[in-house]
Each structure stands twice: as structure tokens, then as C-alpha cells.
């Protein structure tokens, strides 16, 4: 399952910049903190998913990363570096959780050859997570109608029929193809501005 669909949401986050969100968080705004976490929760969750951690361990990693963010936010010099910082902290937390589970397994077993190997954080994985986050950020800049349409057509599993999507969004069935094309073109332009393509 894609990390984009791992944590379904009904709405996309607001359009505040990371700089503004960090500033508001440091000013004590609970609303900004909730928006910051909402903006990056899929990014944070995608890493334990790729490490194939069980749901409870992934939730523990998420909580640990959020606590670390709360503690370290005043030290953040460049808010635009936040996604990479979050990926790094989450990666280290996943490794820590994996090591702990290996210790538990190894203390219960005498055969050292049965230890599973820890997956390395490959460049491919980092790039994939960055691209998923860029896609989420680009989607957040589309109109609400385009956000809902792209979500319904491309990010939900299982796929739903056009007739159901048209009824849900209040669109004529024959207009979905045209609107979809406009939304995809806007998304493509936004991704190009972000350096994705």
C-alpha cells in the first residue's frame, strides 16, 4: 500500500509555510502545532511502513518523533529543512525500534544465525519518501474540488466507479474527465515549480 494512502484523510492541510507554522508553534499556538503535525503525519508514518514495522510500533515511532519535534523545534535554524530533519529522526527511531526487537529475539533464541538483518536506509527509499511528501505538498495547493477529485480517483483503494465519485462531488458524470485533466495539469505545473519533474 502506498504511504499516501496508508493514513487516509478527509481534507488536506492548509497552505501556511513551514516558516510561518514553526513561528506560530514557537509562539504557543496549539492550532499551528496541530496543522504542522497534520502536514507531516503521512511523511512520518511512511517511514515505519517502509521498514515494515507492525502498526503499534509504527504508532510508537510516530509519537516519539512528535515528542522529539516538540523538544527540538526551538533549535531548528531553517524551517524549510524540516521534512529532511523529520525523515532523519524517524529513520533513527525506526532503527532503534528494530534493534530493540532484535535484542528481544536474540535473548529468547540461542541460534544467532536466525537474526533478521536490519534494512539499510537506501538512497532510493529517501528519494521515494521525499517525492511522496512533495506530492502531498503539491496537492495541498490545489483547489478543494481538485484535491477531492485527485484523492478519489488516484489515491483511494479500492478504486471507485466514476459514477460514485461524480455523485459524491456533485459533478456531472460527463464532466469528470475534463475536470480531471485540468486538475492533473495544475498538479503537474505545481510539481514542476517544486522541482519534482
N, C-alpha and C positions, 0 to 999 in steps of 0.2 A: 504494500500500500504506500502511496506517495506520502511524504511528510506534509504536503499541502492539504491532504485530506485526513491525516491522522487525527487532528483535533478540529472537528467541524465547528464552524461559527456561523451565526446568522448575519453578522454585519462585519464590515471591515473597519479598521481603526480610522481615527481622524487623520487630519493632514498636518498636524504640528510637526515641526522639525525636531530631530533629536536634541539639538542645541536648546530649543525652547522647552522641550519636555524635561530635560535634565535640570535646567534653570528653575523651572516650576517645582520639580521634585525637591531640589535643594532648598527651595523656599517654603517647603512644608505642604505642598498641595497633594492631597490624597487622590484627587481626580487625575492629576498628571501621572502619579505613580501607577494608578490602575491602567491608564492609557499606555504608558511605557511597557508595562508587563503584557498587556493585550497585544501590543505591536510586535513583541518579540517572543511570545509564548510558542508559536509554531517553530521558530528557529531553534529555541532551546530544546523543545520536545523532539525535534527531528534528529538530534544527535544521539540520544539514548536509543531511539528507534533503529538507527543505522547500526548501533552497537548490539542490537538485538537483546536489549535488557528487558526483563519482564516488566509488566505495567507498573507494579508497585515500586520497583527500583527506579524506573524512569520518572515516576512522580516524586520520589525522594531526591533524585538528581535535580529535577526542576525546582523543588523547594530550596535545596542547598544553593543553587545558582542564584535564585532570587534573593536569598539572605546575603550572599556574598556581594551581589549588586547593591543592595541597600547599604551594606557596610562600606563598600569601596567607592560608591558614587561620588563623594566629595573629592576623591583623588583623581578622577577621570579628567585628563587635560584636554582631550579632543573628543567631544561628543560624537563626531562622525565615525570615530573608531569603535564605537560601542558594539556594533554587530560582531566585529572580529574579536573583541575582548570577550564577549559572551560565548562565542564559539570556543575560544581557548579555555575559558573557565569550565565550560560544560564538558569539553573533551577531557580535561584533567579530572573532573569529578567522575566521569564515566570510567576512566582508568582506575580511579581509587575504588569504586564500587566493584569493578571486575577483580581487582587484586584481593579485596576482602572476600569475595565469593570463592576465589581460588584458595585462599588460606583455609576457609571453612571446609572446602572439598578435600584439600590435602591433609588436613588434620584427621579427617574421617577415613582416609584411604592410606594404605601402605604402599601401593604401586604408584610411583612418581611418573611413570610413563603415561598414565591416564589423564594428566593435567591438560586441559584445553589451552591452546595458545591464545594470547591476547591480540586482538586485531590492531594493527597499526593505524594511526590517523593519516591516511594517504592523501596526497595532493588532490586526487580525483574526488575524494569524499569532501574535502574542504571546498573545492570549487562547486560541487553539486549543492552543498548547503548554501553557499553564497548566492548561487543562481536562484535557488528556491526563495531566498529572502528578497532578492531583487524583484522577483515576480510578485511576491506579496506586496512589496512597496509600490510597484507599478500599478497593481490592481487597486490599491487604496486611493490612487489619484484619478481613477475613472469615475464617471457619474454613477450614482446609486443603481440606476437601471442597468448600466453595463456591468457593474460589479455583480449584481444578482444573476444576470444572464450568463456571464462567463462562468460563474460559480456553478450554476445549474447545468450548463452544457458540458463543461470540461473538467470540473473538479469534484463532482459528486460521483460516488459509486454506490450502487449500480447506476448506469446511465438511464435517464428517464426519457419517455417519448416527448417529441416537440409539442404535441397537443396538451400534455400535462403542464409543461413549462409555460406555454403560452397562456393557459388559463390562470396559473399561479401569478404570472407577472402582469396580467391584464392586457395582453397583446393579441393582435390578430395572428392566427397561425401562419398565414402567408407572409407576414412581415418579419418573422424571426430570422430568416436567412439574411435579409438586408440589414437588420439591426445588428446581428451577429458580426457581419463583415465590417460594419462601421466601428464596432467596439474592438474587434481584433486589430483593426488598423490603428486606432488610438492607443491600444496597448503596445503594439509594435513600435510606434513613434516614441512612447514613454520609455520603453526599454532601450531604444537607441540612444535617447538622451542620457540614460543612466550608464551607458557603455556596455550594455548586455550583449548587443549584436555587433 
